[in-house]
Amino acid sequence: MTPAPLFLAILILFMASLPAHAQDPVFTQPVDCRLGTDCWIVNYVDTDPSENNARDFTCGPLTYDAHHGTDFGIADQVTMEIGTDILAAADGTILRVRDEIEDKMPTEDERKKMLEENRGCGNGVFIDHGNGWQTIYCHMKQGSVVVKPGQKVKAGTPLGEIGQSGIAEFPHLHFGVFFENSTIDPFTGLDDSKGCGNTGTSMWQDDEAITYSPVSIYASGFKDGAPDFDAIKIDSASKDIIASSANALTFWVAMYGVAKDDQIAIEIRKPDGTIFARQNITQPKDRARQFYFIGRKINEDGLAPGTYTGHIRLTRKQSGTEDLVREQSRTVRIR
């Protein structure tokens, strides 16, 4: 028989070698996309428990009041129609599914009705992972759900596709994590009542890839006139070629997570490198999604042929550290 002191020492050593939360799940990325390239995290869990106030886990503005999940956005509705798979983030059992709600921006009356009927999630899947853990996947594309209640799934199993069903202003996945009915932020492993600034421990399996991104330039492009941002929400592809006879040349940008006082410099350069158009903007307020464009009308002589370059640079001052900078360039051929 092992002497009690030795047994206790072995037990303590064994327990010390276990993870801090041995029964907690570890989550894989719930969307089949490349973060920062063809999908972006738009909103995080609201960690401010007070009413009418919202802060993400870093104390930043990338959330909104009583937001209980992480939003993975895609570029536009064309991308949604092509299809972006939503994946189970951990092993579990499907509890509930819904797959009959249309993908569209709801009217105010439709929004109120959805809230009354508890259908704001739109089409979705609810998974039980055992030991009190559950996840929810919202705003899925109508007709895309491929799992059924009672089905066992492994991490990475396709559940359906990103859509815009329910209360959703743009195509995205709302991914929610719950432990015994409390909302958990997967970036910290803490429940949403703990407040911001508490680092906790990430629940992401690849926590070097799934990191906090305070702002993203997710699309940019050229147009032969003033851009229609409602049309860009549908299709954000840029023109590759514009005729030299065009009446105007513009360069537009679309960003997630801009903050008050961000410095935004946008310019178009001619084929010889000189400035065609330029504008410097001080962001007036925090915005989850922001569009800007610059450009000018063309006189009767038309545009000089060649390759024009559009460039966007966003700079954010940060106390005690280097400035945060985001940049993107795009070219177009004039012929």
C-alpha positions in Angstrom: 0.0 0.0 0.0 1.3 3.4 -0.9 2.0 5.5 2.2 -0.5 8.3 2.6 2.1 11.2 2.3 3.6 9.7 -0.8 0.1 9.0 -2.3 -0.8 12.7 -1.6 2.3 13.9 -3.2 1.7 11.8 -6.3 -1.9 13.1 -6.5 -0.8 16.7 -6.2 1.8 16.2 -8.9 -0.8 14.5 -11.2 -3.4 17.2 -10.7 -0.8 19.9 -11.3 0.0 18.4 -14.7 -3.7 18.7 -15.8 -5.1 21.7 -17.6 -6.7 24.3 -15.4 -10.1 23.3 -16.6 -9.8 19.7 -17.6 -13.4 19.3 -18.6 -13.7 22.5 -20.6 -14.0 22.1 -24.4 -11.4 23.5 -26.7 -12.8 25.1 -29.8 -11.7 25.0 -33.4 -12.6 27.8 -35.8 -16.3 27.5 -36.5 -16.0 28.9 -40.1 -14.2 27.4 -43.1 -12.3 30.5 -44.1 -9.1 32.4 -43.7 -9.3 35.0 -41.0 -8.2 38.4 -42.2 -8.4 37.3 -45.8 -11.9 36.1 -46.7 -13.6 36.4 -43.3 -13.2 38.7 -40.3 -14.3 38.9 -36.7 -16.7 41.8 -36.6 -18.1 41.7 -33.0 -17.1 40.1 -29.8 -19.0 39.2 -26.6 -20.2 42.3 -24.6 -18.4 42.0 -21.2 -20.0 45.1 -19.7 -22.9 43.9 -17.6 -24.4 47.4 -17.2 -27.4 48.4 -19.4 -26.8 50.5 -22.5 -23.0 50.1 -22.3 -20.8 47.7 -24.3 -17.2 46.7 -24.2 -15.4 43.7 -25.7 -13.0 41.7 -23.5 -10.1 44.1 -24.3 -12.3 47.1 -23.2 -12.5 48.0 -26.9 -15.7 49.0 -28.8 -16.1 45.9 -31.0 -19.4 44.7 -29.6 -22.8 46.1 -28.8 -25.1 46.0 -25.8 -26.0 42.5 -24.6 -24.2 40.8 -27.5 -23.7 37.2 -26.5 -21.4 35.8 -29.1 -18.6 36.2 -31.6 -19.5 37.4 -35.2 -17.5 36.0 -38.1 -18.4 38.2 -41.1 -17.8 37.6 -44.8 -17.4 40.2 -47.6 -20.8 40.3 -49.3 -23.9 38.5 -50.4 -22.2 37.1 -53.5 -19.8 35.3 -51.2 -22.8 34.1 -49.2 -24.4 32.6 -52.3 -21.2 30.8 -53.3 -21.2 29.3 -49.8 -19.0 29.5 -46.7 -19.2 26.4 -44.5 -20.0 26.7 -40.8 -18.3 23.9 -38.8 -18.9 22.4 -35.4 -16.4 23.9 -33.0 -16.1 20.8 -30.8 -17.5 17.3 -30.5 -21.1 17.1 -29.4 -24.7 16.2 -30.0 -27.1 18.3 -32.1 -29.9 19.5 -29.8 -32.0 21.8 -32.1 -32.0 23.1 -35.7 -34.0 25.7 -37.6 -33.8 26.2 -41.4 -36.8 28.0 -42.8 -36.1 31.7 -42.4 -35.3 33.8 -45.5 -31.9 35.5 -45.9 -32.5 39.2 -45.9 -32.3 42.4 -43.9 -35.6 42.5 -41.9 -37.9 45.4 -41.8 -38.5 47.1 -38.4 -41.9 45.2 -38.1 -40.2 41.9 -39.0 -37.5 42.6 -36.5 -40.0 43.2 -33.7 -41.9 40.1 -34.6 -38.7 38.0 -34.6 -37.8 39.3 -31.2 -41.3 38.5 -29.9 -41.1 35.0 -31.3 -37.4 34.5 -30.1 -36.3 33.9 -33.8 -33.6 36.7 -33.9 -31.0 33.9 -34.4 -32.6 33.1 -37.7 -31.6 29.7 -39.0 -29.3 27.9 -36.6 -27.9 24.9 -34.9 -27.6 24.3 -31.1 -25.0 21.7 -29.9 -24.5 20.1 -26.5 -20.9 19.3 -25.7 -21.5 17.7 -22.3 -20.5 18.8 -18.8 -22.8 21.9 -19.0 -21.2 23.3 -22.3 -23.2 24.3 -25.3 -22.7 26.3 -28.5 -25.1 28.0 -30.9 -24.6 28.9 -34.6 -26.9 31.7 -35.9 -27.9 33.4 -39.1 -27.3 30.4 -41.3 -28.3 30.4 -45.0 -31.8 29.1 -45.6 -31.8 25.5 -46.9 -28.1 25.0 -46.0 -28.4 23.1 -42.6 -27.2 19.5 -43.0 -27.5 18.1 -39.5 -30.4 16.8 -37.5 -31.3 16.7 -33.7 -29.8 13.8 -32.0 -26.9 13.5 -34.5 -23.4 13.1 -33.1 -20.8 15.5 -34.6 -17.0 15.9 -34.4 -15.1 19.2 -34.3 -15.0 20.4 -37.9 -18.2 18.6 -39.1 -20.0 20.9 -41.6 -23.3 22.2 -40.1 -24.5 24.5 -42.9 -23.4 27.8 -44.4 -23.1 31.4 -43.5 -26.3 33.4 -44.3 -28.2 36.5 -43.3 -31.3 35.0 -41.7 -32.9 36.5 -38.6 -31.8 39.8 -37.3 -28.6 40.3 -39.3 -27.4 43.4 -41.1 -24.9 41.5 -43.2 -24.0 37.8 -43.9 -22.2 36.4 -40.8 -22.0 33.6 -38.3 -23.0 34.5 -34.7 -21.1 31.9 -32.6 -22.2 31.7 -29.0 -20.7 29.7 -26.1 -22.6 28.8 -23.0 -21.8 27.1 -19.7 -24.7 26.2 -17.5 -26.8 28.9 -19.2 -24.1 31.6 -18.7 -22.5 33.3 -21.8 -18.8 32.5 -22.0 -16.3 34.5 -24.1 -14.1 32.0 -25.9 -11.2 34.5 -26.0 -11.0 34.4 -22.2 -13.0 31.4 -20.9 -14.8 33.9 -18.6 -18.5 34.6 -18.4 -19.7 37.9 -19.7 -20.4 39.4 -16.2 -16.7 39.6 -15.3 -16.1 42.9 -17.1 -13.4 43.8 -19.6 -9.6 43.7 -19.1 -9.6 40.2 -17.6 -7.4 38.1 -19.9 -8.4 34.7 -18.6 -7.4 31.7 -20.8 -8.3 31.4 -24.5 -10.5 28.4 -25.4 -9.4 28.4 -29.0 -7.4 25.4 -30.1 -5.3 27.7 -32.4 -5.1 30.8 -30.3 -2.3 32.2 -32.3 -4.5 32.3 -35.4 -7.8 33.3 -33.8 -6.8 36.5 -32.1 -8.3 39.8 -31.4 -8.3 42.1 -34.4 -9.3 45.7 -33.5 -9.9 46.9 -37.1 -10.0 45.3 -40.5 -10.0 46.7 -44.1 -12.1 43.9 -45.7 -12.7 45.2 -49.2 -11.6 48.0 -51.6 -11.9 48.7 -55.3 -12.3 51.0 -58.2 -15.4 52.3 -60.0 -16.1 54.5 -63.0 -18.5 56.7 -61.0 -19.7 57.2 -57.5 -19.9 53.8 -55.7 -23.3 52.5 -54.5 -22.6 51.1 -51.1 -25.8 49.1 -51.1 -24.6 47.4 -54.2 -21.1 46.8 -52.6 -22.8 45.0 -49.8 -24.1 42.6 -52.4 -20.9 42.4 -54.5 -17.6 43.9 -53.3 -15.6 42.8 -56.3 -13.4 45.5 -57.8 -13.2 46.4 -61.5 -10.0 45.3 -63.1 -10.3 47.4 -66.2 -12.0 50.8 -66.7 -12.3 52.6 -70.1 -10.3 55.8 -70.6 -13.5 57.5 -71.7 -15.1 57.0 -68.2 -16.7 60.1 -66.7 -15.1 59.6 -63.3 -12.6 57.4 -61.5 -13.2 56.5 -57.8 -11.6 54.3 -55.2 -13.7 53.0 -52.3 -12.9 51.1 -49.1 -14.9 49.1 -46.6 -13.8 48.6 -43.0 -14.9 46.7 -39.9 -14.2 48.2 -36.4 -13.2 51.8 -37.0 -12.9 53.9 -33.9 -13.3 57.5 -33.1 -10.2 59.6 -34.0 -8.7 56.9 -36.3 -6.6 58.7 -39.0 -7.6 57.4 -42.5 -5.6 58.4 -45.6 -7.0 57.4 -49.0 -5.3 58.1 -52.3 -5.2 57.3 -56.0 -1.9 57.5 -57.9 -1.5 57.8 -61.6 0.7 55.4 -63.7 3.6 57.8 -63.3 3.2 57.8 -59.5 1.8 61.3 -59.1 -1.4 61.9 -57.1 -4.7 61.7 -58.9 -6.8 62.1 -55.8 -6.2 62.2 -52.0 -8.2 62.7 -48.8 -7.3 62.5 -45.1 -10.2 61.7 -42.7 -10.4 61.8 -38.9 -13.0 59.1 -38.0 -15.8 61.0 -36.2 -17.1 58.0 -34.1 -16.9 54.3 -33.5 -18.5 52.3 -36.3 -18.9 48.5 -36.7 -18.8 49.0 -40.5 -17.6 52.1 -42.4 -17.4 53.0 -46.1 -15.4 55.8 -47.7 -14.5 56.7 -51.3 -12.4 59.4 -53.1 -12.1 60.3 -56.8 -12.9 62.9 -59.3 -14.7 63.6 -62.6 -12.8 63.3 -65.8 -12.6 66.1 -68.4 -13.2 65.6 -72.1 -9.6 64.5 -72.7 -10.3 61.3 -70.7 -8.1 59.3 -68.5 -4.5 58.6 -69.4 -4.0 54.9 -70.0 -2.0 52.7 -67.6 -2.2 51.2 -64.2 -3.7 53.3 -61.4 -3.1 52.4 -57.7 -5.5 53.0 -54.8 -4.2 52.9 -51.3 -5.8 53.1 -47.9 -3.9 53.6 -44.6 -5.6 53.6 -41.2 -3.5 54.7 -38.2 -4.7 54.4 -34.6 -2.8 56.0 -31.7 -2.3 53.7 -28.8 -1.1 54.7 -25.4 2.2 53.4 -24.4 2.8 51.3 -27.5 3.4 51.6 -31.3 0.6 53.0 -33.5 -1.8 50.4 -34.9 -1.6 50.5 -38.7 -3.8 48.8 -41.4 -3.1 49.2 -45.1 -4.4 47.9 -48.4 -3.7 48.7 -52.0 -5.6 47.9 -55.2 -4.8 48.5 -58.9 -6.9 49.1 -62.0 -5.9 49.3 -65.7 -7.2 52.2 -67.7 -7.3 51.6 -71.4 
